[in-house]
Amino acid sequence: MKSSWRKSVGLIVGVIALVLCGASILNAQLPTADIVGTVTDASGAALAGAHVTVTNTGTGEARSADTNASGDYAFSLLQIGMYSVAVEAKGFKKLTAPSVTLASGDRARVDAKMEVGDVTQTIEVTGTAPALQTDTSTISGSISEQAVQDIPLNGRNFINLAQLAPGASEGNPQGFGTGTRPDDRRPSSEVVVNAQNDSVNNKTIDGMDNNEEVIGSIGVQPSIDAIQEVKVQTNLYTADVGRTAGANVDIITKSGANDIHGSVYEFFRNDKFDARSYFDTAAVGPKPELRQNQYGGSVGGPIRKNKTFFFGDYEGQRVVQGLAVPLATVPTACELGRAACNGVTQLGNFSDLKTPIYNPVTGAQYTNNIIPLSQISTVAQNFAALYPSPNLPGIVSASTGQPSNNYGSTPTRTQYLSTMDGRIDHHFTESDVLTGRYTINLISTLTPGNFPSVSVAGLKILAGGDVNPSVNAFAGGNSERAQNAAITYSHIFSPTVIAQLNVAYLRVAIFSTPLNYQTNASTAFGLQGINVPGIANGYDSGLPLMQIPGIRTWETTTSCP
């Protein structure tokens, strides 16, 4: 099978969203949040003209506004994180709420009941946010930065966190985004919500498009260290994400702050510390190999305090893994001419079988069930050389003497991944913010067939053979390159009039090839008309599908456009 395409979703001038709307009805746009509230005096009467200031405790960014005639205030397009809220009014004590945590899409309400007194006196309000947000009806779940960092994840794949959201599951193990198909070999991005197919999910990064549009998988997958939060909306979506019947999965990337923070890590797994897999039914030879190394680092901090911030990271992953595949049926050593039966060592010696072997032309039975070598074509001899000798006794049929399930193997799959993320935030003023971000994933994967490689007809042939669809059904190579870049500019004209411009670029190039790609193995084996000269990129190279009665299908060594 041949699956290759290059996809470019270029310059999605993705919301040229000059969103001009009243703050009293504005939902959070993209990976931002709001703080709203009402200021009253001790009697509960609305307090107009009170001065409210919200400050991001990480970056020092502060924004201020006065309450309207109804005592209401609203701050929109706030970067997610920790905030403090301060309320001041003439003739009243100052009120502060020092720890207001904002997640993506939050519309946090911080009401203030002012007490008469001197403004130099301060009342500090502490407490937890209500479990129910009364200012938005969206059903969603947020995985915080702390959870992203602390929850154990084999392979550090953030999608495992999204699968924990209410109503979500990991879905069909044969889905397009599971990493088991030639369409996309990357770590799984499969998540199913409300029993909908994974392909109808909407994936975003910092609120902008992150959908691979051919098969519906994810565009880029940032490193765990680059993720501030994962937001999974499952129902009653806001208008800006209402295109999906499944879930809206939004990755919010991390920005720098006034303090420098970083990380360096190395995680590894090795077969030296593992038992043999329960599913390794063959139990032949040494324990399947496993070497999994994941390493990298990140750093973020200020370029200019309270103004410009940076964040960057690199992550590498190297996986060498023996696969536990089902037992295969191969010709016996006698039939392959690798052992003597009835005193004869020759390819085509079926004297170990009880079933008579007949000449298909004359209809006469071959003497001692041995096909003369002169009647076995060069093509057949080359194909026979691809089969390994049995390494298990198998289950022998009482009626025919033919064994089955007589070969076990643990072929080794390799995958090498690199991920890089970078982000810069610049605050021109408290009303003007510019953000730029870039993410790239590079992946190289080789999925083997069941049988070992052999040299036949002057070629090194990677043999497929009797493949388990749930393990390595699509044996072959794969290379992928996914890139995403985005620029966001926000301007606040007033507490009730805002503008935001978002421009994003997404490109996903996936190139999958079968075993023996561009080898012209069929021609070398003596099969004419299979490898056609002049076909671009060698799409017709390799070996064709071959099926032999009594021996299971020979697979994964052919390709097609």
N, C-alpha and C positions, 0 to 999 in steps of 0.2 A: 504494500500500500504506500502511496505517496501523498503526503499532505504538506503543502507549502504555500505560504502566501506572505506577502509583505503588506502591512496595513498602516496607513497613516491617517490619523484624524488630526489634521493640521489646523492650527489657529482656530480653535473653536472659540470664536469671539463670543464666548460663552456667556454670560449674561452681559450684553452691553447694557447692564441694568442700572441705568440712572434711575434709581428707585427714589422717586420723590413722593413721599407719603407722610401722613401724620404719625408722629411717634406713639400716639395713644393707641394705634391699631397695628403698629409694625411688629411683625414677628422677626426673630433673629435671622439675618441673612448669612448663609454660608456658615463657617465654623466660628460663629460669634454668639453672644448672649446679651440680654438686656437686664437692667436693674430698674424697677419701677417702684413707686410707693406714694403714699399720701401723708402729709404732715398736718397734724392737728394740735390744738392747745389742750390744756388739761380737761376742758369741758367737752372735747370732741369736735369743736368747731374747726372748719378748714382754716389753715394758716397760709395766707398768700404771701409771696415775696420772700419766703425762707430760702436761704442759700444752701444748696446741697452739693457736696464734692465727693466724687468716687475716685479712688486711687488704686491702681494696680500695684500690689505690694512687691511684685517681682521686678517690674520694669520702672516703677516710679511714675508711670504715666498717670496724669490727673485730669479730670474733666469736671466742670462746674455748671450748674444751672439753677435758676430760681423757680420756686413753685408757682403754678398759675393760680387763678382766682379760686379754683376748687381745692387748692392745696396739693395738687398732683405734680409729680415730676417723672421723667423717664430718660434713661440713658440707653442708647442703642448702639449696635456694632461694637460691643466691648469684646476684646480678646479674652478667651477663656483663661481662667486662673483664679487666684485669690485676690479679693478686693477689700478695702475698708471704705465705709460710708460715713460721712460727717455732715450733720445738719446744724446750721446756725441761724438764729433769728434774734432781732433786737428785743431785749427784755426777757429772753429765755436762756436757760442753761444750754450749752452745747451738747449735742447727743452724737455718739459715735457707735458704729457697729464695726468692729475691727476685723472680723473674719467672715466674709461672705464668699463662698466658693461658687464659681460659675462653671458649668459644663456647657457643651455645645447645645444651642437651641434653648437654653434656660431663659425663663422670664421671671427672674427672682424678685420677690416683693419684699421691700424693706420699708415698713411704715414707721413713722416717728411720732410719738406723743410727747410734746415738749412740756417742760416744767418751768414755771416762772422763776427767774433768778438772773444772776450775772452771767454774761457770755463767757467769762473766764472760768466758770465752773463747768465741769464736764460730766455727763452721765454716759457710762459705757454699757451698751446692750449686748448681752451674750445669750446664746441659745442655738438650737439646731434648726435648720430649715425644715419647713413642713414636708411630709412625705408626698403630699398631693400638690402639684402646681396648679393654682386656680386660674392662671392667666394664659394657659395653653391646653388644648385638648388632645394633642398628639400623644399616641401610645408609643413609648420608646424606652430603650435601656441604654445607659452609658457605662462604658468601662473606663474607669479613671486612670490617670498616669500611674498611681500607686499600684492599682490592680494589674496594669499592663506590665509593670516591672516585677511584681512579686509573684504572680501566679505561675507555677511551673509549666513550661510549654516545651515539649519535645520538638526541637527544630526551631523554636522561637518564631512560630507562625501566628500572627495576630488573628487570623481567621478562626482559630480555635476559641478565641474569646468571644467573637461574634456568634459562634454556635451555641454559646451559653445563654443568649438572650431568651426571654420568654417567648415560646412559640417557635423557636428555631431548632434546627437539627443539622447534622453533617450531610444528610441527603444520600442520594444513590452513589454507591462506591464506584460505579462506572460512568459517572457524570463527566461532562466536558471539562470541568474545572478541578478534577480530582488529582491531576498529574499522572494518571495511568493511561492516558490516550495520546496519540501522536499530535493531537490538536494543541496541547499545552502540557509540557512536561514539568512545569514549575511546581513547587509545593502547593498543596491543595488550597483553592479559594472557594470551595463549595460550601454554601450555606443555604438551607431551605427554610422558608418561613411561611407559616399558615398553609402548608401543603402545596405551595406553588413551586413550579420548576425554578431551579437556580438561575436559569437564563433570563428570567423576568425580573430579577433583582436590579436595583440601580446602585452602582458603586461610584462613590465620589471621594475625592481627596481635597481637603480644605474647601469642601462645598462645590468643587468643580468636577466635570466629567472624568471618570476613570473606568470607562467601559470598553472592553475589547469587543467590537461590534459584530465580528463575524460569527463567533460561537457564544458570545455573551459572558465570557470570563472576565477577570479583573485586568486592568491595565498595568499599573505598577504596584509593587508590594514593598512599602518602606520597611526599614529595619525597625525592630521593636524599640530600640533606643531613640528613634526619631519620632515616635508616636506620643502625642500628648494625651489623646483620648480616642476611643472608638465609640461612635454613636450608631445604634441600630434602631431605626424607626420601623414599626411593624403595622401601624394602622393610623387612620385619621391624619394623613400627612398634611403638612403645610403646602401651599400652592407651588412653592419653588421646587419641590421634589415629588410632585404628584404624578409622574409619568409611569410609575411602576405598580404592578399587581403583587409583587413580592415584598421584599424589604428594601429599605434605603440604608446602605451601609456607608457611613462617612468616616474617613480617617482624618483626624486633625493632627497636623504635624507640630512639632515642638519648636519654639523660638528661644532665643537666648534671653538672659535677664541681666540685672546689674552685677550679679555675682557670677564668677566663673565656675562652671560645673563640668565634669567629664566622667568618663568610664573607660575601663579597659577590661576585656574579658576573654576567656577561652573555656568553652564547654566541649566535652568529648565523651564518646561512648566507644567501647572496644569489645570484641568478642571474647577477649581474655576474661572479662568479668561477667559474661552472659552464659546461661545454659543454652542447650540446643533448643530451637523453636519447637513448640508443641505441634506446629503444622508441618514440620520437616519430617514427613512420613518415610522418606527414603532412608534416612539415618545411615548414609553411606559415606565412608571417607571422613576427612576432618570436618569439624564444626564449621558451618558457613561463616565466611569472613565478614567482619563488620568493623569499619573504621569511620567514625563520624566526628569531624572536628568543626567547630563553629567558633569563630574568633573575630575580634574587631575592637572598635573604640569610638568614642564620641566626645565632643567638646563644644560648649556653648558659653557665651558671655557677652560683655559689652565691647563695642568698638568705640562708642562715645556714650558715657553714662547718661541714662535717662533719654537718650536720643536714638542710638543705632546699636543693633544687637545682631549676633550671628549664631548659627548652630550648624554643625557638620558631623557626619559619621561615616564609617566604613564597616561593612560586615562581609566576611567570607565564610563559605561553608563548603566542605569537602566530604562527600559521602561515598564510601566503597562498601557495598552490601551484597552478601550472598543471598539469593532468593530461594525460598522454599517453594518449589514447584511440584506438581503432581508427578507420579511415576509415569514413564513412557514405555511404549512397546516398540522394540527394535528387532530386526532379524537376529537369529541366533548366530553364534560364532561359526557353526557349520555352514549356514546359509550364506554368510559373508566370506567364506573361504579362509577363515582365520583359525580354524581348528579342524582336526580330522574326524570324519564320521564314516564308519564302515571302511576305513582305510583310505579314504579319499579326502584331500584338502583342496577345495576348489569353490570359487564363487558359484552359487546356484546349486549347491549340494543340499537338497531337501530330504535326504534319506532319514533324517531324524523325525520326520513327520509321518503320521499314519494316513493322512489324506493323499491319494494318488495325484501326481502332477502329470498333466497331459500336454503333448505338443499341440499348440493351437491351430497349426496348419493341417497336420495329418490326423489328429485326434487320437494318436497312439500314446500310451503311457511311457514316460521316460524310464529307462532302465534304472532301477534303484532310486527313482525320484531325483536323478541328477541331470540337470540341464547341461548339455555340452557347452563348453566355453565359447565355441565358435558360433553358437546361436544367441549369445548375449552381446548386445550391441555395446559400442564404446560409450554411448550415452548412458545406458543402464549401468555399466561398470563404474562410471564417474559418479552417478547418483548413489550407488551402493557404497562407495567410498566415504560418503558423507556420514553414514550411520556409525556410531560408536559400537563397540562390542558390549554385550549385556554385562552388567555388574551386579545383578540380582537374579536369584533363581526364578522369580516370577511365579505366576499361577499357571500351571500346565493343564490344558484341556484334555480330559480323559478320552474324548472321541477323536481329536485331531493330532494331539501331541504338541500343538503350538502353544508356547508360553505367552503370557501377557504381563504387562507391568514389570518388565524385567530390566528396566534401566532407571536409575535415580541420579539426580544431579542437583547442584546448588550453584547455578550460573551467577556471575558477579555483575551487578549493575553499578555504574559510576555516575555521579552527578557533582558538578562543580558550579557554585553560585557566587556572585559578587554583587553587593548592593552598596550604593553610595547616595547620600542625601545631603543637601545643602540649603540653607535658608538665611535670608537677611531681612530684617525689619528696620525701617527708618521712620521716626516720628518727626516730621517737619515742625508741626505744632500739635497742640492737643486736638486739633480738628482735621489734621492731614497726616495720613499714614500710608506708606508704600511698603509692600511686601513682595519679595521675589523668592521662588523656590524651584529646586531641580532635583529629580530622583531618577536613577538609572538602575536597571536590573540586567545582569549578564548571566546566562545559564547555558551550560553544555552538559548533555546527558547521553549516555550510551546504555540502551537496554538490550541484554543479550538474548539469544535463543536458548533452548534447553541443551543443545548439543555443543561439544567443544569445536573450535575451529580446526580445519584440516587443510592440507595442501593437496589440491586436485587440479589436474590439467594445467599445471604451472601457475595456479592462483591460490592465494590463501583465502579460503571460503569460511565466512562466519555462518555456521549452521543454525537454522531455526529449529524446526521439528516440533511436533506434539506440544503446542504451547497452551498454557492455561490462560483463558481469557481474563481471569481476575488478577493475574500476576504480571505476565509479560506478553500480553496478546499482540502488542504492536512493537515487536523487537526492531531495533535500529537506532540510528543517531538522531539527535535533535540539538539545534542551537537557537537561542532566543535572545532578543535584545529589546527591552521595553524602556521607554523614556517618557518622562512627564515634566513639563516646565509650566510655571504659572506666575503671573504678576497680578497683584490686587492693589488698587488705589481707592482709598476711602476719604471722603470729605464731608464734614458736618457743617452745614450752613447755620443751623440752629437746632435746638432740641426737637423740633418738629419737622425739619427738612434736612434730608441727608442724601448723599450720592455715593454710589460704589461702582467701580469699573473692574471687571474680571476678564482676563485674557489667559487662555490655557492652550497648551500644545501637547498632544498625546500621540505617540508612535509605538506600535508593537510589531516586531518582525519575528515570525515563527517559521522555522525551516526544519521539517521532519523528513527523514530519509529512511528507507528500509535497509535491512542487512544487504551487504554486497552491492551497495549503490555505486554506479558508474564502473563496475568491473567487467561488464559484457560477459558474465559467466556462462550464460546460455550458449553463446557462440563458441566459447572455449570448450564447453562440454560436448559440442557437436550438434546442438539443437539449432536449426536454421530458421530464420524469419522471426525470432523472438526479440533479439537485440537489433533494432533497426538503425542503421547509420543515419546520422543527420538529425536525430531527435534532440532538441535543445535540452541541455542540462542532464543528459543521460537518464531521462524519465523512464526509458524502457529497458534499463540495465538490470542486472541481477538474474535470478533464476525464477522460473514460473512455478505456480502451484502444482504440486505432484501428489497423487493419492495412490496408494498401493493396497490392494485387498489384503486384509489380515494385519496390516501395519497402519498405524494411525496417520492422519494427514500430515504431509510435509508443508509447513507454512512459513510465512514472514520473509521469504527470500525473493519475493517478486515485487515489482513496482509498476505503477501505472500513472498517467498524467493526472 
